[in-house]
């Protein structure tokens, strides 16, 4: 049984931080956003895990 397709984490709050290119809406880097459509589902899941970690770190820092 295959896993379902991985949806984009975009929430239409697209603001990139100047220093690192991280989107404040979905926590993806600009290069991850650009490559999303060409990534395998496994790679997308890996990016989503990184996004979760980044989101947690953003809240810990504030």
C-alpha positions in Angstrom: 0.0 0.0 0.0 1.5 3.4 -1.0 1.3 6.5 1.1 -0.8 9.4 -0.2 0.7 12.3 -2.0 2.3 14.9 0.3 0.5 18.3 0.1 2.3 21.6 0.2 2.6 23.1 3.7 2.0 26.6 2.2 -0.6 28.6 4.1 -0.5 31.6 1.8 1.5 33.7 4.3 4.5 34.1 2.1 7.1 36.3 3.7 10.7 35.4 3.4 13.1 36.4 6.1 15.9 38.5 4.7 18.8 36.8 6.4 18.2 33.2 5.6 15.3 33.0 3.0 13.1 31.1 5.5 9.3 31.6 4.9 7.6 32.7 8.0 4.4 31.0 6.9 5.5 27.4 6.2 9.1 27.4 7.6 10.6 26.2 4.3 13.7 27.8 2.8 13.4 29.4 -0.6 15.2 26.5 -2.2 12.8 24.0 -0.7 9.9 26.0 -1.9 11.3 26.2 -5.5 12.1 22.5 -5.6 8.8 21.3 -4.0 7.1 20.3 -7.2 10.1 18.2 -8.3 10.7 16.4 -5.0 9.8 12.9 -4.3 7.2 12.3 -1.6 10.0 11.0 0.7 11.9 14.2 0.2 8.8 16.3 0.9 8.2 14.4 4.1 11.8 15.1 5.1 11.3 18.8 4.5 8.1 18.8 6.5 10.0 17.3 9.5 12.6 20.1 9.2 9.7 22.6 9.0 8.3 21.3 12.3 11.7 21.6 13.9 12.1 25.1 12.6 8.7 26.1 13.8 9.4 24.8 17.3 12.7 26.7 17.4 11.0 29.9 16.2 8.5 29.6 19.1 11.2 28.8 21.6 13.2 31.9 20.6 10.2 34.2 21.0 
